[in-house]
């Protein structure tokens, strides 16, 4: 029975990586059909509504804890769900999905760096070397292998958004570690999701709709295909992806579960090549090798983690 549960947990985590890796590919595919504010808002509104229905019993039990932490949950829901979602999908609107996936793979690096900065994690010299390597690999991809672009400050706009997405989600992850001591993960997910939806996504969506007159699709866009893409992102990565990940964490533990997310950029790159016809360039390969080396140094090095304050 234990082996069956462990195997099911692994399958759930691999499926999560595939679903979350497909985010960038779908966003890239519909960037000319669905305005970014529409995609971000409807994806999360539909997904969070369904998650809320599933989480109602847990939400009732966790209500006192949610109220006690409401200011913190609202603030980080704005950053870790609302702002992060615009940065993540915006990156795919302005850069190759393949590049967005690879840059997003640096999230564990930024989590460790911010943890060290705020005193929740101490890093050895080996781990610091891993951080430096991962940053170097990210720069190789963002600069498209041209070092002179650094001096001219010629970064791809989408790559900048993707890097900011990785950093914002890393900061959010540090707070999740603290909340998980008193709130179950599903209730936490729903609470922060609605904070991001109501305080970031909805206002941006309404302003964009009033200014452009486009409330769901661009003029002339295929409505059926656009709705299918939004529905997939709501039901797939947003609802199912979160439920599978929470199940995987419960079965395998948070540390092992987190390592499976390194598969997300692999799925993202593969789908981008197969579905969108994007091509691997030499700087993509160099960047991912350098990032992988940095991640290996970081993960292979035990870090002393003081209790969050």
N, C-alpha and C positions, 0 to 999 in steps of 0.2 A: 504494500500500500504506500509506504514511504517513497519507494523508488518511482512508483507511478505518479505521485504528487510532484516529486522533483522533476521528472521528465515533462510533466504538464507545465510546470513553472518555467522551464527552459523554453518550451515551445511558445508560451505566452510572451516571454521577453524577446524572443527572436521576431515574433509577429509584431510586437510593439516597435522594434527598431525598423522593421520594414514599413510600417504605417507612418511613423514619424519621419522616416527618410523620404517618403513620397510627397510630403508637404511641399517641398521646394519645387518638385517636378510639376505638380498640378498647378501651383501658383504661376510658374513660368509659362505653362501651356495656355493659361487663360488670361494672361496679363493684358491682351488686346481686346478681350471680351468683357471682363468683369472689372470695374474700378476697384482699386485696392481697398478703400473704406468699406465697400459692399462685401467683398470677400472676407475681410477680417471680421466684420460685424456679424453677418449671417452665419458664418461658420461657427462662431462661438455662441451666438444666441441659441441656435438650434441644438448644438452639442451640450451646452450647459443646462438647457431646459430639460433634456432627457436625463442628464446626470443627476439633476436635482430630484427628479421623480424617483430614481433608483436610490438616492441617498437619503430620502426623507426619514427613515427610522434612525439612521446614524446622526442626522442633523438634529433630531429631537433630543437625543442623548447628549450631544456635544454642545447644545445651545448655551449653557452657562459659560463654558470655556471660550466659545466664539465671542460672546458678549464681552468677556474680560479682555480679550485680545483684539477687539474690533478695530481700534486705531491702527495697530500694527498690520493687521490683515488687509485693511483698506489701502494703506500706503503701499504695501508690497504687492497687492493685487494690481494696483495701478502700474507699478514698475515691472513685475514679473509676469503679468498676463497681458495687460493692455498695451503698454509700451513695447514689450518684447514681441508681441504678435505683429505689430506694425513693422518693427525692425526686421523680423525674420522673413515675413512674406514680402516686405518691400525690397529686401535684398534680392529675392528671386525675380522681382519685377524689373530690376535694373542690372542684374548680373546673371551669368550662367548658373543653372540649378546645380550643376556639378561643383562649381566653386563655392556656392553658398553652403552646400553640404559639408565640404571639406573644412571650411572656416568654422562652421558650427561645431565641428569635432573638437575644437579647442576649449569648449566650455569647462571641462574638468580642470584644465590648466588655470583658467581665470578663477575658478572656485578656490583652488589652492592658493593662488596669489592673493586674492582678497581675504581669504582666511588668515594668511600670514600677516597681512596689513592690519587687520582689525583684531589680531591677537587670539583668534580662535584656533589657530593651527601654526605649528612651528615647522619650518622646512630646513632640511639639511642642505649642504652644498650640492650634493648630487641631485636633489629635487630642484634646487634653484637652476642647475644646469639644464634640467628637463624643461623648466619654464622658458628659459632663454632659447632652447632649441625649437620649442613649439611656436614661440613668437616669430623666430626666424623663418620657420616653414610657412606660417601665415603670411608673412611679408612677401615671400617668394611668389605665392599665389596672387596676393593682392596687387603686386607690382608687375605681374605677368612675366617674371624672370628678367625684368629690366631694372637694374639697380639705379640707373640714372633718373628713373621716374621718382625715386625718393627725394632727390634734390629738387626736382621740379614740383614736388607734392602732387603728383599725378596718380592718385588712387582711384580705382573704380568706385563710383558712388554706391553701387550695390554691395561691393565688398566691404565698404565702410559700415553700411547698415548691418551687414551680417556679423561683423566683428563686434559692433555695439550690442547686437542681440545676444551674442555669446556672453559678453560681460554682464549685461543686465540679468540674464537668467542665472549666471553664476552667483550674483549677489542675492537673488531670490532664493537660490538653493541653500545658502547659508542660513537664511531665516527659517526655511522649512525644517532644518535640523533641530532648531529650537522648538518650534511649534509641535513637532512630532512627539515630544515628551508628554503633551497633555491633550492633543487633538488627533483623532483618527484621520488618516490620509485622505479619505474620500470627502469627508466634511470640509477639510482644509482646502481641497481642490475646488469644491463648489463655492465656498465662501470667497476665495480669492478670484475665481473666475467672474463672479457677478460684480465684484468691485471693479475689475478691469473693463467689463462690458458696460456698466452703467456710467462710469466716470471717465472712460477714455474712448472706447469704441463707439458707443451710441452718440456722444456729442460730435465726434469727428464725422461719423456717418451722416448725421443730420445736416451739419454745415456743408459737407461736400455735396449732398443731394440738393440742397437749396441753391448752391452756387452753380452747379452744373446741370441740374434737372435730370440726372441719371441716378435712379434709385436702386437699380439692380444690374443692368447690363449697358454696355456702350451701344449707340445707335447702329443698327444693322447686324448686331451680334446674334449668334445662334442661341436662342433662349433655352432650348432643351439641353444643349450641351453645357451651357453655363450653369443651369440649375443642377445638372448631374454632377458637375465639378464641385459646386458648393455643398451639395448633399453628401458627396463622398467625403469631403474634408470634415464635415460636421459629424457624420456617423462613423467614419473610419478613424483618422488620426485623433480627432478631438474626443469623441465618446468612447469608442472601442479601445483606442490606444491607451487612454488613461485607465480604463478598467483592467485591461490586460497587464499594464505595468504595475498597478497596485496589487493585483493577484500575484504576479511574479515576485514582487518585493515580499509579500507575505509568505511565500513558499521558500524562496531562496535566501532572503535577507537583503537589506539595502545595499551592502557593499558588493556582493556578487551581482545583484540586479543591475547596478550602475555600469558594470563592465560590459554588459550586453549592448548598451547604448552606443558603444564604439562601432557597432555594426551599422548604425544609421547612415553615416556618410558613404558606406560601401553600397548600401541599397540605393541611396540617393544618386550616386555616381552611375551605378548600373542602369537605373531607370532613365536617367537623363540621356545616356548614350543610346539605349534601346528605343525609348519613346520619343525623345526630342531630337535625336540625331546629333547631340553635342559630341565633340571630339576631345579626347585626352591630349593635352599638349605636354611637352617635356617639363614645363614648370609645374604642372599639376602633379606629375609623378614625383619630382624632386620635393615639392612642398609636402606631399602626404608622407613621404618617407621620413623627412625631417620631423614633422609633427608626430608621427608614430614613435620615433626614437625618443622624443621629448616625453610623450605619454608613458612610454615604457620606463624611463628613468623615474618619473613621478610615481607611477603605480608600484614599481618594484622597491621604492624607498619607504619604509615605515615612517609615518609622521606622528609626532607627539601632538595630540589634540586636547587642549585644556577644555574643561566643561564650559559651554557657552554661558555668558553672563547676561 
